[in-house]
Amino acid sequence: MGSESPTNRPASEKKVVVLGGGLAGLSAARRLLQLGFGVTLVEKRAFLGGRAFSFRDRESGIEIDNGQHVFLACNTHYIDYLRDINVIDKTYIQDRFRVQIIRDGVSGELSSSPWLGPMHLLPSFFKYPHLSLFEKLRALYGLMSMKLTNHGKISADIDHETAYEWLKRHGQNDRTIENIWNLFILPALNDNVRSVSAGEMIRVFQEALLKNPSDSRIGVAKIGLTSLNGEPAQAYIEAHGGNLSLGTGVKSICVKDSRVQHVEMQDGSKIASDVFISALPFEVMLEVLPETIVNQKFFSRLHFIETAPIVGLNLWYNKPIMDQAFVAFLNSSVQWVFNKSLIQGSGVGTGQHVYISLSAAWEHVNDSKEKLRGNFTEEMARLFPAARHAKVTRFLAVKERQATFRSLPGTYQHRPNQITPISNLFQAGDWTQTGLPSTMESAVLSGVLAAEALAKNHAHR
Ligand SMILES: Cc1cc2nc3c(=O)[nH]c(=O)nc-3n(C[C@H](O)[C@H](O)[C@H](O)COP(=O)(O)OP(=O)(O)OC[C@H]3O[C@@H](n4cnc5c(N)ncnc54)[C@H](O)[C@@H]3O)c2cc1C
């Protein structure tokens, strides 16, 4: 890596250092290589994939995800990423949107009718047992109001009120809020409808459920997340001439005269380059940039961004307790349950591996393993008749305290652009301005935006 002047050189000779090997950094590196740049990616940990990773379970040898990650068919940037790194066939995407929702033993289903365009949920919605006819009409009015809200207006007015306030203003009662709106918002935004911004809620519904029926189809990985997102990306980067440096973190980014001079690593080494893309978490950006830079408004806004936890519970039963790939529950501490044996073939013998995903898990994140095991084994027996006659042979909780950033009222305006005031520093990360919540799609899109902004900037030099 050199620090010579970048002007008048073709892209291929121009070196970019990408900091951080989560999906945003990997996506940026992939796009830069496609655009003909030389790339070196540095990552603190020994493996790639960031917050979407898996680890090898010592006892069973299987890959266990840090948390169930789902995506939708409308997440085209993430899907393109998977295609490019040649693993799209390692995922499963529904042929049409279909979710089973159980409340107090009564099962309902929301599903797409492909020929109805944006109204694709309507037939199943009218059969949905967890709302009265009157509540369904109210909910329909809410959906229509969302559909008719224009994107520009969202950022201006609606981002400062909570989704709950907006829903109340649009005729929703607490039952519709609990039984339909929060059912989707809780996992999609990893937060309760009472906390999140109305604008973010509307964006989620507009993108995921109120467009083309095929957009709403749910996708999951058939293999562990590191095998899906990380290792094939490493192979892609190396095969396209990029370099990787794993296992040492960035200590500081040294800036002089509005340019990054070099990056100092935790092992004491220094990395110089023409241009950098930082794909570090926002809280790390605040630590590694010089104080004078962090105090500038562009970066100081990051202090306003908060994070939310996800707790994931892996239970291995000695016999199958569920047939579905996944199911959602209302009126239960269990939110969504995934059948990992079916999705990833990770059962042991005749048993079944299931995963309980607890979003916005503040009330569980400090619980002991014993308490979680006791409470949730009991609740699962209440929810699944077959679980009453099955034994939990193993239990593993994975706590991610900073799983996602929070989509609180006002957060949207604190998310900075990929182009920074430092002339040779671009940034990526799900938290940068993408118009999307804290998701893999946002991370991948941010990497593409950062790489393309860098390339455009290069073309004008
Ligand atoms: C349990 C859980 C469940 C989730 N479920 C979903 C889901 O269902 N669907 C979905 O779309 N999204 C989901 N997400 C969110 C998704 O994982 C993230 O939005 C996405 O992975 C963020 O990618 P990123 O590259 O922006 O950030 P990160 O993945 O955080 O990447 C940042 C990278 O920088 C590295 N780094 C940190 N400090 C340094 C340093 N000093 N020097 C060098 N490198 C450093 C980190 O190790 C990491 O690799 C979930 C997240 C969690 C934790």
The ligand as an ORCA input file, in Angstrom:
! r2SCAN-3c Opt
* xyz 0 1
  C     -28.967    -11.566     16.654
  C     -29.150    -10.730     15.409
  C     -30.226    -10.987     14.575
  C     -30.412    -10.217     13.430
  N     -31.434    -10.524     12.590
  C     -31.490     -9.926     11.380
  C     -32.443    -10.357     10.425
  O     -33.251    -11.254     10.667
  N     -32.436     -9.757      9.209
  C     -31.547     -8.752      8.886
  O     -31.569     -8.280      7.752
  N     -30.657     -8.293      9.802
  C     -30.608     -8.868     11.028
  N     -29.677     -8.444     11.949
  C     -28.888     -7.238     11.650
  C     -27.709     -7.521     10.729
  O     -26.912     -8.567     11.244
  C     -26.882     -6.241     10.634
  O     -27.699     -5.182     10.183
  C     -25.704     -6.350      9.666
  O     -25.009     -7.564      9.824
  C     -24.775     -5.161      9.921
  O     -23.639     -5.214      9.095
  P     -22.557     -4.053      9.140
  O     -21.468     -4.456      8.240
  O     -23.211     -2.747      8.936
  O     -22.039     -3.999     10.661
  P     -21.191     -5.093     11.464
  O     -21.681     -6.441     11.098
  O     -21.267     -4.699     12.892
  O     -19.715     -4.949     10.906
  C     -18.709     -4.178     11.496
  C     -17.406     -4.945     11.413
  O     -16.360     -4.133     11.935
  C     -15.538     -4.942     12.749
  N     -14.829     -4.087     13.699
  C     -15.284     -3.548     14.852
  N     -14.325     -2.800     15.426
  C     -13.247     -2.864     14.612
  C     -11.962     -2.295     14.659
  N     -11.570     -1.501     15.663
  N     -11.101     -2.573     13.638
  C     -11.465     -3.386     12.605
  N     -12.676     -3.952     12.527
  C     -13.553     -3.692     13.507
  C     -16.502     -5.911     13.403
  O     -15.825     -7.048     13.917
  C     -17.426     -6.229     12.244
  O     -16.951     -7.300     11.473
  C     -29.507     -9.164     13.124
  C     -28.428     -8.904     13.975
  C     -28.246     -9.678     15.095
  C     -27.057     -9.399     15.979
*
